[in-house]
Amino acid sequence: MRQFLSVKDVEDLPALLEEAKQVKKTPFAWKHLGENKSICLLFLNPSLRTRLSSQRAAANLGLEVVVLDVNAGSWKLEFGNGTVMNGDTAEHVKEAAAVIGAYFDLIAIRAFAELKDKDEDYSEKVLSAFVKYCGVPVVSLESATGHPLQSFADLITIEEHKTTARPKVVLTWAPHPRALPHAVPNSFVEWMQVADVDLVVTHPEGYELSSDIMNDLKPEYDQKKAFKGADFVYAKNWSSFNEYGKILSTDPNWIVTKEKMALTNGGKFLHCLPVRRNVIVEDAVLDSDQSLVIEEAANRIVSMQTILKRMLEGI
Ligand code: SN0
């Protein structure tokens, strides 16, 4: 595997899931793969799970890991072409990415959407520049438009807990005080469309995801109807895509409650975390045995390790 930027970089998803199972069972069986090899984890935004699970995954494979907080610990980067750099950006990504690529065998990078300009976010300015200039394999740790490692961990968790061959999986929008990116819901929809699940997406009107992501899937605007018979409920807030980056609703009625979970088929609750308690979901759900959020987060080590293993096997 030369890059991991979205589900499109996965040729055979069932085979990848099988590999993840093996990785989870015997995490130290491939420790030789990372010998004398290194990875740089670059963060332009905050992280808890991604940062720590990536370090654990790399260590399990014997990789040396260096973490760099780009905004806190290095020069402010320029991404424009032909920019006269007499402002506050001190280094162009052309040099920065190439230098990091010269130091490391693999690069992983987090760069959230800025939610100001749809075209700029969807051009994946930061991620594409690193892919273009660094010369080594790149892993997305959440880009402007996707969070594939999260969706892979979500799918591993669903596979582990499903009780029917083709479970009903509901992605529900939930309120949030801040405008959040589309990366998590975009990737979740993309991965679930490739996986063997029955996906339903529910959100208030105005929160339609990109048609490039949804394809033929139509949203269900009635949340309670969507929850009926669900085996998994995946909650996430996102800002409007059409009115790009705007908060159109903070309607507290979209919170996930114990009462709504009772409409499901003994459904399990999933969220990528961090989660705003009693805004996105009630304590009663998060603290119940219906919640899989901790196992889901634990599977972030498995998803990253499976991807890194494949990359190391290819270099
Ligand atoms: C990020 C997002 O993309 O929605 C990362 C999720 C893995 N989430 C947030 O930024 C939430 C921050 C908050 O204020 O709750």
py3Dmol code that shows the C-alpha trace and the ligand (Angstrom):
import py3Dmol

protein = """\
ATOM      1  CA  MET A   1       0.000   0.000   0.000  1.00  0.00           C
ATOM      2  CA  ARG A   2       1.537   3.287  -1.150  1.00  0.00           C
ATOM      3  CA  GLN A   3      -0.895   5.688   0.479  1.00  0.00           C
ATOM      4  CA  PHE A   4      -3.906   5.595   2.783  1.00  0.00           C
ATOM      5  CA  LEU A   5      -6.043   8.646   2.189  1.00  0.00           C
ATOM      6  CA  SER A   6      -9.495   7.069   1.801  1.00  0.00           C
ATOM      7  CA  VAL A   7     -11.322   3.765   1.340  1.00  0.00           C
ATOM      8  CA  LYS A   8     -10.409   4.062  -2.363  1.00  0.00           C
ATOM      9  CA  ASP A   9      -6.870   3.036  -1.378  1.00  0.00           C
ATOM     10  CA  VAL A  10      -8.227  -0.315  -0.149  1.00  0.00           C
ATOM     11  CA  GLU A  11      -8.440  -2.917  -2.899  1.00  0.00           C
ATOM     12  CA  ASP A  12     -10.119  -5.700  -0.949  1.00  0.00           C
ATOM     13  CA  LEU A  13     -11.976  -4.620   2.198  1.00  0.00           C
ATOM     14  CA  PRO A  14     -12.893  -8.139   3.470  1.00  0.00           C
ATOM     15  CA  ALA A  15      -9.197  -9.100   3.200  1.00  0.00           C
ATOM     16  CA  LEU A  16      -8.182  -5.960   5.111  1.00  0.00           C
ATOM     17  CA  LEU A  17     -10.718  -6.764   7.854  1.00  0.00           C
ATOM     18  CA  GLU A  18      -9.347 -10.292   8.101  1.00  0.00           C
ATOM     19  CA  GLU A  19      -5.840  -8.871   8.409  1.00  0.00           C
ATOM     20  CA  ALA A  20      -7.027  -6.521  11.167  1.00  0.00           C
ATOM     21  CA  LYS A  21      -8.350  -9.541  13.076  1.00  0.00           C
ATOM     22  CA  GLN A  22      -4.926 -11.176  12.896  1.00  0.00           C
ATOM     23  CA  VAL A  23      -3.196  -7.950  13.949  1.00  0.00           C
ATOM     24  CA  LYS A  24      -5.500  -7.682  16.959  1.00  0.00           C
ATOM     25  CA  LYS A  25      -4.867 -11.308  17.924  1.00  0.00           C
ATOM     26  CA  THR A  26      -1.067 -11.200  17.626  1.00  0.00           C
ATOM     27  CA  PRO A  27      -0.014  -7.527  17.723  1.00  0.00           C
ATOM     28  CA  PHE A  28       3.711  -8.248  18.104  1.00  0.00           C
ATOM     29  CA  ALA A  29       4.020 -10.839  15.319  1.00  0.00           C
ATOM     30  CA  TRP A  30       5.337  -8.281  12.798  1.00  0.00           C
ATOM     31  CA  LYS A  31       7.757  -6.392  15.036  1.00  0.00           C
ATOM     32  CA  HIS A  32      10.612  -7.041  12.583  1.00  0.00           C
ATOM     33  CA  LEU A  33       8.844  -5.076   9.810  1.00  0.00           C
ATOM     34  CA  GLY A  34       9.692  -1.704  11.338  1.00  0.00           C
ATOM     35  CA  GLU A  35      13.301  -2.478  12.168  1.00  0.00           C
ATOM     36  CA  ASN A  36      15.536   0.461  11.205  1.00  0.00           C
ATOM     37  CA  LYS A  37      12.485   2.273   9.826  1.00  0.00           C
ATOM     38  CA  SER A  38      10.756   5.409  11.045  1.00  0.00           C
ATOM     39  CA  ILE A  39       7.515   7.353  10.832  1.00  0.00           C
ATOM     40  CA  CYS A  40       6.810  11.034  11.397  1.00  0.00           C
ATOM     41  CA  LEU A  41       3.365  11.953  12.745  1.00  0.00           C
ATOM     42  CA  LEU A  42       2.515  15.521  11.791  1.00  0.00           C
ATOM     43  CA  PHE A  43      -0.303  17.351  13.559  1.00  0.00           C
ATOM     44  CA  LEU A  44      -1.736  20.663  12.426  1.00  0.00           C
ATOM     45  CA  ASN A  45      -4.687  20.161  14.831  1.00  0.00           C
ATOM     46  CA  PRO A  46      -5.346  18.681  18.282  1.00  0.00           C
ATOM     47  CA  SER A  47      -5.506  14.942  18.838  1.00  0.00           C
ATOM     48  CA  LEU A  48      -5.741  12.430  21.661  1.00  0.00           C
ATOM     49  CA  ARG A  49      -6.692   9.039  20.169  1.00  0.00           C
ATOM     50  CA  THR A  50      -5.029   9.484  16.801  1.00  0.00           C
ATOM     51  CA  ARG A  51      -1.761  10.634  18.311  1.00  0.00           C
ATOM     52  CA  LEU A  52      -1.560   7.913  20.962  1.00  0.00           C
ATOM     53  CA  SER A  53      -2.999   5.015  18.962  1.00  0.00           C
ATOM     54  CA  SER A  54      -0.641   5.812  16.072  1.00  0.00           C
ATOM     55  CA  GLN A  55       2.328   5.720  18.446  1.00  0.00           C
ATOM     56  CA  ARG A  56       1.158   2.418  19.951  1.00  0.00           C
ATOM     57  CA  ALA A  57       0.564   0.912  16.490  1.00  0.00           C
ATOM     58  CA  ALA A  58       3.992   2.007  15.251  1.00  0.00           C
ATOM     59  CA  ALA A  59       5.705   0.669  18.385  1.00  0.00           C
ATOM     60  CA  ASN A  60       3.985  -2.723  17.935  1.00  0.00           C
ATOM     61  CA  LEU A  61       5.619  -2.904  14.491  1.00  0.00           C
ATOM     62  CA  GLY A  62       9.062  -1.895  15.777  1.00  0.00           C
ATOM     63  CA  LEU A  63       8.955   1.504  14.049  1.00  0.00           C
ATOM     64  CA  GLU A  64      10.689   4.531  15.464  1.00  0.00           C
ATOM     65  CA  VAL A  65       8.144   7.362  15.877  1.00  0.00           C
ATOM     66  CA  VAL A  66       8.602  11.110  15.968  1.00  0.00           C
ATOM     67  CA  VAL A  67       5.624  13.417  16.559  1.00  0.00           C
ATOM     68  CA  LEU A  68       5.689  17.011  15.353  1.00  0.00           C
ATOM     69  CA  ASP A  69       3.029  19.598  16.185  1.00  0.00           C
ATOM     70  CA  VAL A  70       3.457  21.679  13.073  1.00  0.00           C
ATOM     71  CA  ASN A  71       1.848  24.869  14.366  1.00  0.00           C
ATOM     72  CA  ALA A  72       3.426  24.732  17.815  1.00  0.00           C
ATOM     73  CA  GLY A  73       6.909  23.423  17.130  1.00  0.00           C
ATOM     74  CA  SER A  74       7.962  24.359  13.599  1.00  0.00           C
ATOM     75  CA  TRP A  75       7.776  27.129  11.022  1.00  0.00           C
ATOM     76  CA  LYS A  76       4.421  28.327   9.758  1.00  0.00           C
ATOM     77  CA  LEU A  77       3.987  26.709   6.358  1.00  0.00           C
ATOM     78  CA  GLU A  78       3.102  28.308   3.027  1.00  0.00           C
ATOM     79  CA  PHE A  79       1.006  26.298   0.551  1.00  0.00           C
ATOM     80  CA  GLY A  80       0.371  28.822  -2.240  1.00  0.00           C
ATOM     81  CA  ASN A  81       2.054  28.584  -5.618  1.00  0.00           C
ATOM     82  CA  GLY A  82       4.253  31.525  -6.492  1.00  0.00           C
ATOM     83  CA  THR A  83       3.521  33.350  -3.213  1.00  0.00           C
ATOM     84  CA  VAL A  84       5.905  36.176  -2.352  1.00  0.00           C
ATOM     85  CA  MET A  85       6.671  34.969   1.148  1.00  0.00           C
ATOM     86  CA  ASN A  86       7.100  38.282   2.890  1.00  0.00           C
ATOM     87  CA  GLY A  87       4.251  37.635   5.367  1.00  0.00           C
ATOM     88  CA  ASP A  88       4.021  35.307   8.358  1.00  0.00           C
ATOM     89  CA  THR A  89       4.719  32.010   6.561  1.00  0.00           C
ATOM     90  CA  ALA A  90       8.428  31.158   6.909  1.00  0.00           C
ATOM     91  CA  GLU A  91       8.731  27.895   4.969  1.00  0.00           C
ATOM     92  CA  HIS A  92       7.056  26.483   1.866  1.00  0.00           C
ATOM     93  CA  VAL A  93       5.553  23.002   1.985  1.00  0.00           C
ATOM     94  CA  LYS A  94       7.747  22.120  -1.033  1.00  0.00           C
ATOM     95  CA  GLU A  95      10.849  22.208   1.177  1.00  0.00           C
ATOM     96  CA  ALA A  96       9.210  21.119   4.438  1.00  0.00           C
ATOM     97  CA  ALA A  97       7.573  17.986   2.980  1.00  0.00           C
ATOM     98  CA  ALA A  98      10.681  17.025   1.004  1.00  0.00           C
ATOM     99  CA  VAL A  99      12.917  17.407   4.061  1.00  0.00           C
ATOM    100  CA  ILE A 100      10.606  15.344   6.281  1.00  0.00           C
ATOM    101  CA  GLY A 101      10.430  12.733   3.497  1.00  0.00           C
ATOM    102  CA  ALA A 102      14.231  12.620   3.465  1.00  0.00           C
ATOM    103  CA  TYR A 103      14.303  11.920   7.205  1.00  0.00           C
ATOM    104  CA  PHE A 104      11.509   9.311   7.476  1.00  0.00           C
ATOM    105  CA  ASP A 105      10.252   6.214   5.664  1.00  0.00           C
ATOM    106  CA  LEU A 106       6.586   7.048   6.276  1.00  0.00           C
ATOM    107  CA  ILE A 107       4.630  10.227   6.982  1.00  0.00           C
ATOM    108  CA  ALA A 108       1.212  10.508   8.639  1.00  0.00           C
ATOM    109  CA  ILE A 109      -0.569  13.832   8.772  1.00  0.00           C
ATOM    110  CA  ARG A 110      -3.602  15.511  10.337  1.00  0.00           C
ATOM    111  CA  ALA A 111      -4.961  18.672   8.741  1.00  0.00           C
ATOM    112  CA  PHE A 112      -8.618  19.535   9.419  1.00  0.00           C
ATOM    113  CA  ALA A 113     -10.940  21.472   7.160  1.00  0.00           C
ATOM    114  CA  GLU A 114     -10.898  25.195   7.793  1.00  0.00           C
ATOM    115  CA  LEU A 115     -14.612  25.385   6.860  1.00  0.00           C
ATOM    116  CA  LYS A 116     -14.155  28.774   5.174  1.00  0.00           C
ATOM    117  CA  ASP A 117     -13.857  27.813   1.512  1.00  0.00           C
ATOM    118  CA  LYS A 118     -15.433  24.572   0.280  1.00  0.00           C
ATOM    119  CA  ASP A 119     -13.267  24.335  -2.840  1.00  0.00           C
ATOM    120  CA  GLU A 120     -10.077  24.857  -0.879  1.00  0.00           C
ATOM    121  CA  ASP A 121     -11.016  22.220   1.725  1.00  0.00           C
ATOM    122  CA  TYR A 122     -12.142  19.736  -0.939  1.00  0.00           C
ATOM    123  CA  SER A 123      -8.892  20.296  -2.864  1.00  0.00           C
ATOM    124  CA  GLU A 124      -7.133  18.826   0.220  1.00  0.00           C
ATOM    125  CA  LYS A 125      -4.542  21.598   0.093  1.00  0.00           C
ATOM    126  CA  VAL A 126      -2.330  20.305   2.908  1.00  0.00           C
ATOM    127  CA  LEU A 127      -2.633  16.559   2.373  1.00  0.00           C
ATOM    128  CA  SER A 128      -2.111  16.783  -1.395  1.00  0.00           C
ATOM    129  CA  ALA A 129       0.942  19.024  -0.971  1.00  0.00           C
ATOM    130  CA  PHE A 130       2.575  16.470   1.335  1.00  0.00           C
ATOM    131  CA  VAL A 131       1.712  13.600  -1.018  1.00  0.00           C
ATOM    132  CA  LYS A 132       3.162  15.612  -3.916  1.00  0.00           C
ATOM    133  CA  TYR A 133       6.392  16.784  -2.324  1.00  0.00           C
ATOM    134  CA  CYS A 134       7.434  14.300   0.391  1.00  0.00           C
ATOM    135  CA  GLY A 135       8.307  11.293  -1.791  1.00  0.00           C
ATOM    136  CA  VAL A 136       7.340   8.648   0.811  1.00  0.00           C
ATOM    137  CA  PRO A 137       4.044   6.859   1.613  1.00  0.00           C
ATOM    138  CA  VAL A 138       1.463   9.063   3.376  1.00  0.00           C
ATOM    139  CA  VAL A 139      -1.295   8.131   5.844  1.00  0.00           C
ATOM    140  CA  SER A 140      -4.213  10.470   6.569  1.00  0.00           C
ATOM    141  CA  LEU A 141      -4.800  11.089  10.264  1.00  0.00           C
ATOM    142  CA  GLU A 142      -7.949  13.090   9.336  1.00  0.00           C
ATOM    143  CA  SER A 143      -7.797  15.438   6.433  1.00  0.00           C
ATOM    144  CA  ALA A 144     -10.164  18.215   5.353  1.00  0.00           C
ATOM    145  CA  THR A 145     -12.614  15.725   3.839  1.00  0.00           C
ATOM    146  CA  GLY A 146     -11.965  12.314   5.376  1.00  0.00           C
ATOM    147  CA  HIS A 147     -10.946  10.295   8.408  1.00  0.00           C
ATOM    148  CA  PRO A 148     -10.369   6.792   7.004  1.00  0.00           C
ATOM    149  CA  LEU A 149      -8.529   5.332  10.029  1.00  0.00           C
ATOM    150  CA  GLN A 150     -11.543   6.189  12.173  1.00  0.00           C
ATOM    151  CA  SER A 151     -13.994   4.547   9.768  1.00  0.00           C
ATOM    152  CA  PHE A 152     -11.800   1.472   9.518  1.00  0.00           C
ATOM    153  CA  ALA A 153     -11.809   1.185  13.342  1.00  0.00           C
ATOM    154  CA  ASP A 154     -15.596   1.761  13.324  1.00  0.00           C
ATOM    155  CA  LEU A 155     -16.047  -1.075  10.851  1.00  0.00           C
ATOM    156  CA  ILE A 156     -13.783  -3.420  12.846  1.00  0.00           C
ATOM    157  CA  THR A 157     -15.973  -2.675  15.912  1.00  0.00           C
ATOM    158  CA  ILE A 158     -19.186  -3.290  13.958  1.00  0.00           C
ATOM    159  CA  GLU A 159     -17.803  -6.589  12.618  1.00  0.00           C
ATOM    160  CA  GLU A 160     -16.929  -7.687  16.158  1.00  0.00           C
ATOM    161  CA  HIS A 161     -20.377  -6.898  17.577  1.00  0.00           C
ATOM    162  CA  LYS A 162     -22.830  -7.597  14.760  1.00  0.00           C
ATOM    163  CA  THR A 163     -25.419 -10.284  15.421  1.00  0.00           C
ATOM    164  CA  THR A 164     -26.785 -10.480  11.860  1.00  0.00           C
ATOM    165  CA  ALA A 165     -24.963 -10.896   8.557  1.00  0.00           C
ATOM    166  CA  ARG A 166     -26.056  -7.468   7.320  1.00  0.00           C
ATOM    167  CA  PRO A 167     -26.639  -5.136  10.271  1.00  0.00           C
ATOM    168  CA  LYS A 168     -28.631  -1.910  10.068  1.00  0.00           C
ATOM    169  CA  VAL A 169     -26.233   0.964  10.754  1.00  0.00           C
ATOM    170  CA  VAL A 170     -27.605   4.459  11.379  1.00  0.00           C
ATOM    171  CA  LEU A 171     -25.501   7.592  11.099  1.00  0.00           C
ATOM    172  CA  THR A 172     -27.300  10.338  12.998  1.00  0.00           C
ATOM    173  CA  TRP A 173     -26.448  14.014  13.090  1.00  0.00           C
ATOM    174  CA  ALA A 174     -26.533  15.454  16.633  1.00  0.00           C
ATOM    175  CA  PRO A 175     -26.236  19.040  17.883  1.00  0.00           C
ATOM    176  CA  HIS A 176     -22.947  20.704  18.827  1.00  0.00           C
ATOM    177  CA  PRO A 177     -22.004  24.239  19.896  1.00  0.00           C
ATOM    178  CA  ARG A 178     -19.226  24.564  17.277  1.00  0.00           C
ATOM    179  CA  ALA A 179     -19.104  24.132  13.505  1.00  0.00           C
ATOM    180  CA  LEU A 180     -17.414  20.789  12.826  1.00  0.00           C
ATOM    181  CA  PRO A 181     -15.963  19.339   9.614  1.00  0.00           C
ATOM    182  CA  HIS A 182     -17.456  16.631   7.375  1.00  0.00           C
ATOM    183  CA  ALA A 183     -14.420  14.347   7.493  1.00  0.00           C
ATOM    184  CA  VAL A 184     -15.840  11.798   9.945  1.00  0.00           C
ATOM    185  CA  PRO A 185     -19.349  11.471   8.430  1.00  0.00           C
ATOM    186  CA  ASN A 186     -17.933  11.525   4.863  1.00  0.00           C
ATOM    187  CA  SER A 187     -15.585   8.631   5.556  1.00  0.00           C
ATOM    188  CA  PHE A 188     -18.158   6.744   7.599  1.00  0.00           C
ATOM    189  CA  VAL A 189     -20.637   6.856   4.698  1.00  0.00           C
ATOM    190  CA  GLU A 190     -17.930   5.884   2.189  1.00  0.00           C
ATOM    191  CA  TRP A 191     -16.761   2.885   4.240  1.00  0.00           C
ATOM    192  CA  MET A 192     -20.267   1.676   5.104  1.00  0.00           C
ATOM    193  CA  GLN A 193     -21.223   1.789   1.432  1.00  0.00           C
ATOM    194  CA  VAL A 194     -18.385  -0.628   0.634  1.00  0.00           C
ATOM    195  CA  ALA A 195     -19.055  -2.788   3.731  1.00  0.00           C
ATOM    196  CA  ASP A 196     -21.840  -5.337   4.025  1.00  0.00           C
ATOM    197  CA  VAL A 197     -24.263  -3.193   6.038  1.00  0.00           C
ATOM    198  CA  ASP A 198     -27.617  -1.498   5.544  1.00  0.00           C
ATOM    199  CA  LEU A 199     -26.771   2.208   6.013  1.00  0.00           C
ATOM    200  CA  VAL A 200     -29.313   4.901   6.942  1.00  0.00           C
ATOM    201  CA  VAL A 201     -28.254   8.544   7.328  1.00  0.00           C
ATOM    202  CA  THR A 202     -30.478  10.879   9.351  1.00  0.00           C
ATOM    203  CA  HIS A 203     -30.116  14.628   9.918  1.00  0.00           C
ATOM    204  CA  PRO A 204     -32.169  17.829   9.899  1.00  0.00           C
ATOM    205  CA  GLU A 205     -32.873  19.435   6.528  1.00  0.00           C
ATOM    206  CA  GLY A 206     -29.926  21.538   5.375  1.00  0.00           C
ATOM    207  CA  TYR A 207     -27.323  19.071   6.628  1.00  0.00           C
ATOM    208  CA  GLU A 208     -27.150  16.978   3.447  1.00  0.00           C
ATOM    209  CA  LEU A 209     -23.659  15.592   2.882  1.00  0.00           C
ATOM    210  CA  SER A 210     -21.948  15.958  -0.497  1.00  0.00           C
ATOM    211  CA  SER A 211     -23.695  14.024  -3.280  1.00  0.00           C
ATOM    212  CA  ASP A 212     -20.216  12.726  -4.231  1.00  0.00           C
ATOM    213  CA  ILE A 213     -20.251  10.932  -0.865  1.00  0.00           C
ATOM    214  CA  MET A 214     -23.907   9.895  -0.629  1.00  0.00           C
ATOM    215  CA  ASN A 215     -24.189   8.716  -4.266  1.00  0.00           C
ATOM    216  CA  ASP A 216     -27.735   7.274  -4.545  1.00  0.00           C
ATOM    217  CA  LEU A 217     -28.355   7.192  -0.782  1.00  0.00           C
ATOM    218  CA  LYS A 218     -31.167   9.542   0.325  1.00  0.00           C
ATOM    219  CA  PRO A 219     -31.278  10.875   3.907  1.00  0.00           C
ATOM    220  CA  GLU A 220     -34.103   9.997   6.315  1.00  0.00           C
ATOM    221  CA  TYR A 221     -35.176  13.263   7.933  1.00  0.00           C
ATOM    222  CA  ASP A 222     -37.175  11.515  10.674  1.00  0.00           C
ATOM    223  CA  GLN A 223     -34.623  10.453  13.282  1.00  0.00           C
ATOM    224  CA  LYS A 224     -37.013   8.178  15.196  1.00  0.00           C
ATOM    225  CA  LYS A 225     -37.977   6.354  12.014  1.00  0.00           C
ATOM    226  CA  ALA A 226     -34.277   5.924  11.212  1.00  0.00           C
ATOM    227  CA  PHE A 227     -33.565   4.421  14.646  1.00  0.00           C
ATOM    228  CA  LYS A 228     -36.224   1.702  14.291  1.00  0.00           C
ATOM    229  CA  GLY A 229     -34.582  -1.707  14.189  1.00  0.00           C
ATOM    230  CA  ALA A 230     -31.041  -0.284  14.120  1.00  0.00           C
ATOM    231  CA  ASP A 231     -28.210  -2.586  15.206  1.00  0.00           C
ATOM    232  CA  PHE A 232     -25.736   0.311  15.489  1.00  0.00           C
ATOM    233  CA  VAL A 233     -26.272   4.034  16.030  1.00  0.00           C
ATOM    234  CA  TYR A 234     -23.320   6.232  15.081  1.00  0.00           C
ATOM    235  CA  ALA A 235     -23.724   9.819  16.306  1.00  0.00           C
ATOM    236  CA  LYS A 236     -21.751  12.750  14.907  1.00  0.00           C
ATOM    237  CA  ASN A 237     -22.200  16.443  14.446  1.00  0.00           C
ATOM    238  CA  TRP A 238     -21.212  18.207  11.254  1.00  0.00           C
ATOM    239  CA  SER A 239     -21.792  21.688   9.907  1.00  0.00           C
ATOM    240  CA  SER A 240     -23.791  22.369   6.758  1.00  0.00           C
ATOM    241  CA  PHE A 241     -22.154  21.316   3.488  1.00  0.00           C
ATOM    242  CA  ASN A 242     -24.385  23.364   1.175  1.00  0.00           C
ATOM    243  CA  GLU A 243     -24.174  26.499   3.291  1.00  0.00           C
ATOM    244  CA  TYR A 244     -20.580  25.606   3.804  1.00  0.00           C
ATOM    245  CA  GLY A 245     -19.363  25.508   7.414  1.00  0.00           C
ATOM    246  CA  LYS A 246     -22.539  27.095   8.852  1.00  0.00           C
ATOM    247  CA  ILE A 247     -24.479  25.953  11.923  1.00  0.00           C
ATOM    248  CA  LEU A 248     -28.101  25.794  10.776  1.00  0.00           C
ATOM    249  CA  SER A 249     -29.520  24.006  13.802  1.00  0.00           C
ATOM    250  CA  THR A 250     -28.684  23.399  17.430  1.00  0.00           C
ATOM    251  CA  ASP A 251     -32.034  21.662  18.014  1.00  0.00           C
ATOM    252  CA  PRO A 252     -31.571  19.707  21.269  1.00  0.00           C
ATOM    253  CA  ASN A 253     -34.239  17.239  20.100  1.00  0.00           C
ATOM    254  CA  TRP A 254     -31.572  15.561  17.946  1.00  0.00           C
ATOM    255  CA  ILE A 255     -29.612  14.374  21.002  1.00  0.00           C
ATOM    256  CA  VAL A 256     -29.281  10.574  21.318  1.00  0.00           C
ATOM    257  CA  THR A 257     -31.246   9.429  24.362  1.00  0.00           C
ATOM    258  CA  LYS A 258     -31.949   6.159  26.132  1.00  0.00           C
ATOM    259  CA  GLU A 259     -35.559   6.551  24.996  1.00  0.00           C
ATOM    260  CA  LYS A 260     -34.535   6.769  21.338  1.00  0.00           C
ATOM    261  CA  MET A 261     -32.103   3.864  21.728  1.00  0.00           C
ATOM    262  CA  ALA A 262     -35.115   1.816  22.907  1.00  0.00           C
ATOM    263  CA  LEU A 263     -36.473   2.073  19.327  1.00  0.00           C
ATOM    264  CA  THR A 264     -33.459   0.120  18.043  1.00  0.00           C
ATOM    265  CA  ASN A 265     -32.859  -3.605  17.858  1.00  0.00           C
ATOM    266  CA  GLY A 266     -30.873  -3.582  21.128  1.00  0.00           C
ATOM    267  CA  GLY A 267     -28.608  -1.284  19.130  1.00  0.00           C
ATOM    268  CA  LYS A 268     -25.069  -0.386  20.128  1.00  0.00           C
ATOM    269  CA  PHE A 269     -23.897   3.212  20.330  1.00  0.00           C
ATOM    270  CA  LEU A 270     -20.795   4.442  18.498  1.00  0.00           C
ATOM    271  CA  HIS A 271     -19.014   7.813  18.399  1.00  0.00           C
ATOM    272  CA  CYS A 272     -15.515   8.685  17.230  1.00  0.00           C
ATOM    273  CA  LEU A 273     -14.819  10.822  20.349  1.00  0.00           C
ATOM    274  CA  PRO A 274     -14.236  13.386  21.710  1.00  0.00           C
ATOM    275  CA  VAL A 275     -17.935  13.563  22.569  1.00  0.00           C
ATOM    276  CA  ARG A 276     -19.854  16.397  24.217  1.00  0.00           C
ATOM    277  CA  ARG A 277     -21.816  14.642  26.954  1.00  0.00           C
ATOM    278  CA  ASN A 278     -25.489  15.587  27.207  1.00  0.00           C
ATOM    279  CA  VAL A 279     -25.266  17.572  23.955  1.00  0.00           C
ATOM    280  CA  ILE A 280     -24.575  14.808  21.402  1.00  0.00           C
ATOM    281  CA  VAL A 281     -25.666  11.941  23.657  1.00  0.00           C
ATOM    282  CA  GLU A 282     -27.062  11.502  27.158  1.00  0.00           C
ATOM    283  CA  ASP A 283     -24.900  10.132  29.962  1.00  0.00           C
ATOM    284  CA  ALA A 284     -27.440   7.313  30.300  1.00  0.00           C
ATOM    285  CA  VAL A 285     -26.446   5.988  26.855  1.00  0.00           C
ATOM    286  CA  LEU A 286     -22.721   6.651  27.074  1.00  0.00           C
ATOM    287  CA  ASP A 287     -22.482   5.027  30.510  1.00  0.00           C
ATOM    288  CA  SER A 288     -24.606   2.007  29.574  1.00  0.00           C
ATOM    289  CA  ASP A 289     -23.397  -1.300  28.172  1.00  0.00           C
ATOM    290  CA  GLN A 290     -24.955  -0.287  24.846  1.00  0.00           C
ATOM    291  CA  SER A 291     -22.021   2.069  24.319  1.00  0.00           C
ATOM    292  CA  LEU A 292     -19.006   0.734  22.405  1.00  0.00           C
ATOM    293  CA  VAL A 293     -17.046   3.991  22.313  1.00  0.00           C
ATOM    294  CA  ILE A 294     -14.080   2.738  24.336  1.00  0.00           C
ATOM    295  CA  GLU A 295     -13.708  -0.471  22.347  1.00  0.00           C
ATOM    296  CA  GLU A 296     -14.074   1.592  19.186  1.00  0.00           C
ATOM    297  CA  ALA A 297     -11.262   3.895  20.320  1.00  0.00           C
ATOM    298  CA  ALA A 298      -9.136   0.875  21.266  1.00  0.00           C
ATOM    299  CA  ASN A 299      -9.576  -0.402  17.708  1.00  0.00           C
ATOM    300  CA  ARG A 300      -7.826   2.723  16.444  1.00  0.00           C
ATOM    301  CA  ILE A 301      -4.571   0.943  17.301  1.00  0.00           C
ATOM    302  CA  VAL A 302      -5.692  -2.041  15.217  1.00  0.00           C
ATOM    303  CA  SER A 303      -6.733   0.039  12.201  1.00  0.00           C
ATOM    304  CA  MET A 304      -3.478   2.043  12.192  1.00  0.00           C
ATOM    305  CA  GLN A 305      -1.322  -1.011  12.765  1.00  0.00           C
ATOM    306  CA  THR A 306      -2.980  -2.907   9.900  1.00  0.00           C
ATOM    307  CA  ILE A 307      -2.373  -0.001   7.510  1.00  0.00           C
ATOM    308  CA  LEU A 308       1.225   0.544   8.658  1.00  0.00           C
ATOM    309  CA  LYS A 309       1.913  -3.192   8.336  1.00  0.00           C
ATOM    310  CA  ARG A 310       0.716  -3.124   4.711  1.00  0.00           C
ATOM    311  CA  MET A 311       2.809  -0.061   3.970  1.00  0.00           C
ATOM    312  CA  LEU A 312       5.942  -1.534   5.534  1.00  0.00           C
ATOM    313  CA  GLU A 313       5.437  -4.719   3.509  1.00  0.00           C
ATOM    314  CA  GLY A 314       5.455  -2.543   0.384  1.00  0.00           C
ATOM    315  CA  ILE A 315       8.611  -0.484   0.949  1.00  0.00           C
TER     316      ILE A 315
END
"""
ligand_1 = """\
15
SN0
C -13.152 16.625 15.150
C -14.119 16.482 13.982
O -13.691 16.263 12.846
O -15.333 16.582 14.200
C -12.318 15.380 15.339
C -13.048 14.093 15.488
C -12.153 12.899 15.510
N -13.894 16.891 16.351
C -13.849 18.058 16.968
O -13.173 18.963 16.532
C -14.657 18.205 18.249
C -14.190 19.339 19.086
C -15.187 19.813 20.114
O -15.115 21.003 20.383
O -16.025 19.065 20.600
"""
view = py3Dmol.view(width=600, height=400)
view.addModel(protein, "pdb")
view.setStyle({"model": 0}, {"cartoon": {"style": "trace"}})
view.addModel(ligand_1, "xyz")
view.setStyle({"model": 1}, {"stick": {}})
view.zoomTo()
view.show()
